[in-house]
Amino acid sequence: MQLEIVFLRRALKDLRGLPKSDRDRVLERLQAYAADPDNPRHAVLAPVGAAPTCRLRVGDWRVLFDRNGGRIEVRGVRHRPEAYR
């Protein structure tokens, strides 16, 4: 099941601020997750508590997104310490 990836404005701004090599890695991992979301190797953590956002780990970067049916709405890409604030 292929999921559609939708980037919110903030996520696009975050991606533009990343170094090219990191940006390419983030996009590659996100596309791999969208192609096979049930594969456990992606290590996506589901929301905890009141936080509605899932988290995908890509090195020191965290991709924050919501999964609504057949869509992934990417909310942001943050460096590891910033993602947990």
C-alpha positions in Angstrom: 0.0 0.0 0.0 1.6 3.3 -1.2 0.9 6.3 1.0 0.7 9.9 -0.4 3.3 12.3 1.1 2.1 15.9 1.7 4.4 18.5 3.1 3.1 21.4 5.2 4.7 24.8 4.7 6.8 24.5 7.9 8.2 21.1 6.8 9.3 22.5 3.4 11.1 25.3 5.2 12.8 22.8 7.5 13.9 20.7 4.6 15.4 23.7 2.7 17.5 24.5 5.8 19.1 21.0 5.9 22.4 20.2 4.2 21.8 18.5 0.9 23.1 15.1 1.9 20.8 15.1 5.0 17.8 16.3 3.0 18.3 13.5 0.4 18.5 10.9 3.2 15.3 12.3 4.8 13.4 12.2 1.6 14.7 8.7 0.7 13.6 7.3 4.1 10.2 9.0 3.9 9.6 7.6 0.5 10.7 4.1 1.7 8.2 4.4 4.6 5.4 5.6 2.3 6.0 2.6 0.0 5.9 0.0 2.8 4.5 1.6 6.0 4.0 -1.8 7.8 7.7 -2.8 7.7 9.1 -2.6 11.3 12.6 -1.6 10.1 11.4 2.0 9.6 11.2 2.3 13.4 8.3 4.8 13.4 7.2 5.7 16.9 3.5 6.2 17.3 2.2 9.2 19.3 2.5 9.1 23.1 0.0 10.9 25.3 -1.7 13.9 23.7 0.8 14.3 20.9 -0.9 13.5 17.6 2.4 13.3 15.7 4.4 10.2 14.7 8.2 10.3 14.5 10.6 8.8 11.9 14.2 8.6 12.8 16.8 9.5 10.2 20.2 9.8 11.8 20.2 12.8 14.0 17.0 14.2 12.4 13.4 13.4 13.2 10.6 13.7 10.7 7.4 14.6 12.5 4.2 13.6 10.7 0.5 12.6 11.0 -0.8 9.5 9.2 -4.3 10.0 8.1 -5.6 7.0 6.1 -3.6 6.9 2.9 -1.7 10.2 3.5 1.3 11.2 5.4 1.2 14.9 6.4 4.8 15.9 7.2 4.7 18.6 9.9 8.4 19.2 10.3 11.9 18.0 10.3 13.8 18.7 13.5 17.3 17.9 14.9 17.1 15.3 17.6 17.2 17.6 20.7 14.7 20.0 19.3 12.2 17.3 18.3 11.6 16.4 22.0 10.7 19.9 23.2 
